[in-house]
Amino acid sequence: MKNALMWFRKDLRLHDNPALAAACKADHILPVWILPQRELEPNPLLRGVLGSDAPPKMGPGRQWYQQSALNDLQDSLRSKRLGLVVQHGHPAALITALCEAYGITDVYTTELPGTEEIDDLDAVEQALESMQIRLHVYESHTLYHPEDLPFPLESMPDVFTPFRKKIEKYAEIRDETPIVTSFPAFPEFTGTDDRFRLDHLLKDHIELPGAGQVYHYKSAMPAEGGEQSALKHLQRYIWDDQRIRTYKETRNGLIGKEYSSKFSGWLAVGALSARHIYRHVKLFEQQVTSNDSTYWLIFELLWRDFFQFLMLKYEGQLFTLSGIGNEPAVLLPAGDGLAAADNDFGVGRSGRQSDQTRDVFGFHRDADALRQCIQGRTSSDFVNANMVELKMTGFMSNRGRQNVASWLAKSAMVDWRWGAAWFESHLHDYDVASNWGNWAYVSGVGTDPRNRVFNVERQAETYDAKGAYRRRWMDEL
Ligand SMILES: Cc1cc2nc3c(=O)[nH]c(=O)nc-3n(C[C@H](O)[C@H](O)[C@H](O)COP(=O)(O)OP(=O)(O)OC[C@H]3O[C@@H](n4cnc5c(N)ncnc54)[C@H](O)[C@@H]3O)c2cc1C
């Protein structure tokens, strides 16, 4: 008798889920999702600077988004007479307890980058070993399977373009795993009652916000986080509205739901697989049209893969002040960071002009500068509008993220990790590798060979010429 425990992580979907497909071949399956305790605590970096004002790593908006993805999965499983056990705490302890209670013989799960995620998996592996329970780990978080990379991870190119060229030339994207149709439930656990909903489970710890509290009517992000809404959105974006035809021209927009794909939230919780998007783009290219825009969406998914593999390669180094840059970053005395940003946008310490390069990496621990930035009260309305949008909606465009990160880390010269940690709490689409990788990249301690400094005023003139975006969010202050 094979009794399987399916440990869902950032793979909250039935489609293209190899771990789930394998688990469903057992005689019985117990689906489980665990909210790690640390997610409800502030990032120590933010606690250090903001004290009791520091938000939990998973802030209220992201809690709501996560909850909507879980509710969706729960509904899908319920329709197959299968429950989802939702718990919060330490994965190894909770999984071993469930294994004992249900006579589990095999545990199935998906591998993820991120040091905490890797530690969770290692702890589960160790605990299961001592119980002689088999652990099966599958890969489905990225477009390319890690085993198909045309280089060992440790010699992966650190710069995006050589990375992309190599994988485009030498690697293949695997087919999606066929969708599971048969779900062998434990007869004694159908888990179809509300005790297993996240809001019920956490009610003694935190009050999860409802949609009315966190979903802002001006949000650029489509509302909910689950697989069903992801698949509907993909159908609409690619097939019904065919927005993919003009993705490359519109992707730098700032207002509305249509300017870019908005797939990121669903990808982050795993309600949508990158390979599923890829398959639909390829079908669209075969059946409708193939142009720069259709390619560019896949190109952006390669950026996502790049950061996932980069994090696997460098692990904890990506969270240090110096990141993975060639030069060690220095901690500067507090004081002149804000002044530098106020007086002359984009001129770095080396004195070179903006939108060029900078070659000295120093950061301040300037709490005032951080507070002004997160409250949307800096001297740049473009930065402010983006920070207000983030706080009110849990989303910010890619253009906005680049400008805010460059302004905070390179113009105000504030410890870039404070900004990354603030994004971690607030972005509904928070993804450890994409967030910390991009922050390091823009802050000059990652892998941008040109190491540009954004001139936020010039960027605002280019991308928000009439000021509509700035007014839209500054009005909310
Ligand atoms: C400082 C900073 C922090 C970021 N933090 C995150 C994060 O936590 N989570 C996240 O998913 N993205 C992050 N990004 C990348 C990017 O901004 C978002 O993926 C994008 O804005 C999401 O909107 P979209 O789905 O409409 O993107 P689209 O333009 O439609 O792109 C399609 C998909 O490609 C991927 N993608 C696009 N650009 C990037 C990129 N630069 N890096 C990695 N993947 C990319 C995303 O999965 C995205 O959903 C960050 C970028 C910066 C500069």
The ligand as a Gaussian input file, in Angstrom:
#p B3LYP/6-31G(d) Opt

LIG

0 1
 C       13.458000      45.808000      -8.214000
 C       12.620000      44.759000      -8.902000
 C       11.941000      43.811000      -8.146000
 C       11.180000      42.820000      -8.785000
 N       10.516000      41.887000      -8.017000
 C        9.812000      40.897000      -8.632000
 C        9.138000      39.902000      -7.867000
 O        9.197000      39.854000      -6.635000
 N        8.406000      38.970000      -8.543000
 C        8.338000      38.955000      -9.908000
 O        7.663000      38.083000     -10.466000
 N        8.993000      39.860000     -10.641000
 C        9.715000      40.835000     -10.066000
 N       10.350000      41.779000     -10.830000
 C       10.340000      41.629000     -12.299000
 C        9.211000      42.366000     -13.048000
 O        9.144000      43.690000     -12.627000
 C        7.850000      41.694000     -12.851000
 O        7.941000      40.317000     -13.127000
 C        6.805000      42.283000     -13.797000
 O        6.697000      43.667000     -13.601000
 C        5.465000      41.621000     -13.544000
 O        4.483000      42.114000     -14.402000
 P        3.970000      41.261000     -15.635000
 O        3.649000      39.873000     -15.236000
 O        2.893000      42.034000     -16.281000
 O        5.278000      41.234000     -16.543000
 P        5.455000      40.992000     -18.102000
 O        6.181000      42.146000     -18.654000
 O        4.181000      40.641000     -18.737000
 O        6.454000      39.748000     -18.159000
 C        5.992000      38.394000     -18.252000
 C        6.646000      37.593000     -17.159000
 O        8.056000      37.564000     -17.352000
 C        8.719000      37.570000     -16.093000
 N        9.559000      38.770000     -15.983000
 C        9.443000      39.932000     -16.652000
 N       10.446000      40.776000     -16.312000
 C       11.196000      40.124000     -15.399000
 C       12.366000      40.445000     -14.669000
 N       13.006000      41.629000     -14.794000
 N       12.840000      39.545000     -13.790000
 C       12.245000      38.347000     -13.618000
 N       11.152000      37.980000     -14.301000
 C       10.631000      38.849000     -15.178000
 C        7.640000      37.598000     -15.026000
 O        7.402000      36.281000     -14.611000
 C        6.441000      38.162000     -15.779000
 O        5.208000      37.758000     -15.234000
 C       11.111000      42.788000     -10.209000
 C       11.792000      43.753000     -10.947000
 C       12.537000      44.731000     -10.306000
 C       13.260000      45.744000     -11.139000

